[in-house]
């Protein structure tokens, strides 16, 4: 029966989408974790790099100024990566969780409506 196949196809699609959303959640959590670790590593490199010998020998050195500018930019990058990871957690994962809940609710509603309609058709067939 075509209607039964369509119903099964729709249920399979809904289930596949829910599984994809679960996979997306796991991947985004892992990405956020990796980004935070990367940001922490960059910050550590920056701290190490800023321990420049402050002796009079380096006073006014163009190399020292260039190195400090590079380290400051690296520090800025670390802060930005960390902020992006935190935003990923607070915004994207929250929206993903809501989408998952909505998909589950819609699937349940669909299944309930399908059952009601199938029951009505069954009773109509028996009444003849």
C-alpha positions in Angstrom: 0.0 0.0 0.0 1.4 3.4 -1.0 0.1 5.2 2.1 1.9 2.8 4.4 5.1 3.2 2.5 4.8 6.9 2.6 4.1 6.8 6.3 7.2 4.6 6.9 9.3 6.8 4.7 8.2 9.9 6.7 8.9 8.1 10.1 12.4 7.0 8.8 13.1 10.6 7.7 12.1 12.0 11.1 14.2 9.5 12.9 17.2 10.1 10.7 16.9 13.9 11.3 16.8 13.3 15.0 20.0 11.2 14.8 21.6 13.9 12.7 20.8 16.5 15.3 22.3 14.3 18.0 25.5 13.9 16.0 25.6 17.7 15.4 25.3 18.3 19.1 28.2 15.9 19.9 30.3 17.4 17.2 29.6 21.0 18.3 30.4 20.1 21.9 33.7 18.6 20.8 34.5 21.6 18.6 33.9 24.0 21.5 36.1 21.9 23.7 38.9 21.8 21.1 38.6 25.5 20.5 38.9 26.3 24.2 41.9 24.0 24.5 43.5 25.8 21.5 42.8 29.2 23.0 44.4 28.1 26.2 47.4 26.8 24.3 47.7 30.1 22.4 47.5 32.1 25.6 50.3 29.9 27.1 52.5 30.6 24.0 51.8 34.3 24.3 52.8 34.3 28.0 56.0 32.5 27.2 56.7 34.8 24.2 56.2 37.9 26.2 58.9 36.9 28.7 61.3 39.0 26.6 64.5 40.0 28.2 64.0 43.6 29.2 67.6 44.5 29.4 69.0 47.8 28.2 70.4 45.9 25.2 66.9 45.5 23.7 65.8 49.1 24.4 64.4 50.5 21.1 64.9 47.3 19.2 62.7 47.0 16.1 62.8 43.2 16.5 61.5 43.5 20.1 58.7 45.8 19.0 57.7 43.5 16.1 57.8 40.4 18.5 55.7 42.2 21.1 53.1 43.2 18.4 53.0 39.6 17.1 52.5 38.3 20.7 49.7 40.8 21.3 48.0 39.8 18.1 48.3 36.1 19.1 46.8 37.0 22.5 43.9 38.7 20.8 43.4 35.7 18.6 43.3 33.4 21.7 40.7 35.6 23.3 38.6 35.6 20.1 38.8 31.8 19.7 37.7 31.4 23.3 34.8 33.9 23.0 33.6 32.1 19.8 33.7 28.7 21.6 31.7 30.1 24.5 29.2 31.6 22.0 28.9 28.3 20.3 28.0 26.6 23.6 25.6 29.3 24.8 23.8 30.1 21.5 24.2 27.3 18.9 23.8 24.4 21.3 20.8 26.0 22.9 19.1 26.5 19.5 20.0 23.0 18.5 18.5 21.6 21.7 15.2 23.5 21.0 15.2 22.2 17.4 15.6 18.7 18.6 12.8 19.0 21.1 10.5 20.5 18.4 11.3 17.7 16.0 10.5 15.1 18.7 7.2 16.9 19.5 6.2 17.1 15.8 7.1 13.4 15.3 4.9 12.4 18.3 2.0 14.6 17.0 2.3 13.1 13.6 2.3 9.5 15.0 -0.8 10.3 17.1 -2.7 11.8 14.2 -1.7 8.9 11.9 -3.0 6.5 14.5 -6.3 8.4 14.9 -6.9 8.5 11.1 -5.9 4.8 10.7 -8.4 3.9 13.5 -11.2 5.9 11.8 -10.5 4.2 8.4 -10.5 0.8 10.2 -13.9 1.5 11.8 -15.3 2.8 8.5 -14.2 -0.4 6.8 -15.8 -2.6 9.5 -19.1 -0.6 9.3 -19.7 -1.5 5.7 
